[in-house]
Amino acid sequence: MRIVVVRTGGFTGIERRAEVDTSGRPDEEEWRALALAALVPAPPGLPADRVRDGFSYRITVDGRAVLCHDPNLSDAQRTLISRVLKEGA
């Protein structure tokens, strides 16, 4: 499974991109479950507006993508973004 996170926005507006390929990893199933949960859009009722100088994220998992914004991230999105940006190249 190929997971790509692109972060844009923030105070400086610099784009950051990271990617993780989970194929063959011992924790592949954990990544898969987290990635599939992160593809679910934000729950209804949360404001869709972005926060000034906040980050926007595009999460792509094997060609399927979701766009989300701080602070309206699900727990799965927040966790996946953090892990990919930390471990990805």
Phi, psi and omega per residue, in radians:
M1 nan 2.313 3.113
R2 -1.849 2.140 -3.118
I3 -2.059 2.197 3.139
V4 -2.151 2.323 3.055
V5 -2.129 2.237 3.051
V6 -2.085 2.115 3.133
R7 -1.876 2.258 3.096
T8 -2.260 2.931 3.097
G9 1.618 -2.588 -3.072
G10 1.394 -3.141 -3.082
F11 -1.083 -0.714 -3.089
T12 -1.613 -0.300 3.114
G13 1.286 0.274 -3.128
I14 -1.394 2.334 3.113
E15 -1.447 2.416 3.050
R16 -2.204 2.356 -3.104
R17 -2.256 2.387 3.081
A18 -2.495 2.655 -3.081
E19 -2.458 2.477 3.066
V20 -2.288 2.296 3.016
D21 -1.830 2.024 -3.045
T22 -1.543 -0.084 -3.090
S23 -1.003 2.194 3.076
G24 1.413 -0.034 3.120
R25 -1.336 2.569 3.117
P26 -1.149 -0.410 3.136
D27 -1.790 0.437 -3.079
E28 -1.003 -0.731 -3.112
E29 -1.167 -0.627 3.082
E30 -1.107 -0.792 3.097
W31 -1.065 -0.754 -3.107
R32 -1.053 -0.842 -3.129
A33 -1.080 -0.747 3.131
L34 -1.146 -0.755 -3.122
A35 -1.124 -0.751 3.141
L36 -1.158 -0.650 3.088
A37 -1.171 -0.605 -3.119
A38 -1.249 -0.371 3.126
L39 -1.305 -0.223 3.120
V40 -1.297 2.207 3.137
P41 -1.054 2.852 -3.141
A42 -0.967 2.557 3.133
P43 -1.086 2.610 3.105
P44 -1.052 2.618 3.111
G45 1.760 -0.358 3.074
L46 -1.419 2.439 3.107
P47 -1.120 2.388 -3.122
A48 -1.465 -0.179 -3.096
D49 -1.197 2.568 3.081
R50 -1.498 2.705 3.085
V51 -1.518 2.443 3.120
R52 -0.959 2.295 -3.106
D53 1.085 0.283 3.082
G54 -1.448 2.933 3.127
F55 -1.593 2.581 2.953
S56 -2.024 2.563 -3.096
Y57 -2.280 2.426 2.948
R58 -1.987 2.033 3.119
I59 -1.816 2.157 3.123
T60 -2.130 2.207 3.135
V61 -2.184 1.915 -3.133
D62 0.821 0.793 3.067
G63 1.582 -0.263 3.081
R64 -1.617 2.352 -3.032
A65 -2.305 2.706 3.024
V66 -2.429 2.490 3.072
L67 -1.881 2.283 -3.132
C68 -2.474 2.831 -3.021
H69 -2.349 2.534 2.961
D70 -1.191 2.478 0.015
P71 -1.655 0.208 -3.027
N72 -1.593 0.947 3.106
L73 -1.801 2.499 3.005
S74 -1.279 2.882 3.098
D75 -1.033 -0.716 3.137
A76 -1.116 -0.744 3.121
Q77 -1.097 -0.814 -3.124
R78 -1.059 -0.766 -3.135
T79 -1.163 -0.805 -3.125
L80 -1.111 -0.791 3.124
I81 -0.997 -0.828 -3.134
S82 -1.051 -0.806 -3.114
R83 -1.151 -0.768 -3.117
V84 -1.163 -0.788 -3.135
L85 -1.138 -0.492 3.125
K86 -1.374 -0.782 -3.020
E87 -1.666 -0.387 -3.027
G88 -1.329 2.768 3.109
A89 -1.797 nan nan
